């Protein structure tokens, strides 16, 4: 059974930092492209950042330069370091694991991030 479990969310003041973690089980983690997505109330889920199995990264323009995605294949864990947080970063953040051949696409349950003074 595949599980992606996010942690590290919470309430933080504007300008603050958080680090999200996503621990996986039931998949060969190193073979998957991983990503972070977020969904604010009333909005569609949007891409935040992705990292390929080879370590190539991609960021949404809105977080580029503030967020850093990384992975530790030995620990089967994905991270998202979030700095200079803004109120508009408030959302539920989801971990995603994806591979193409064969196609597999898995989601975590999400962790709430709230940026507010």
Secondary structure, DSSP 8 states (H G I E B T S, - for coil): --EEEEE--EEE-TT--EEEEEEEESS-GGGSEEEEEEE-TTS--EEEEEE-TT--EEE-TTTBTTEEEEEETTTTEEEEEE-S--GGG-EEEEEEEEETTTTEEEE---EEEEE--
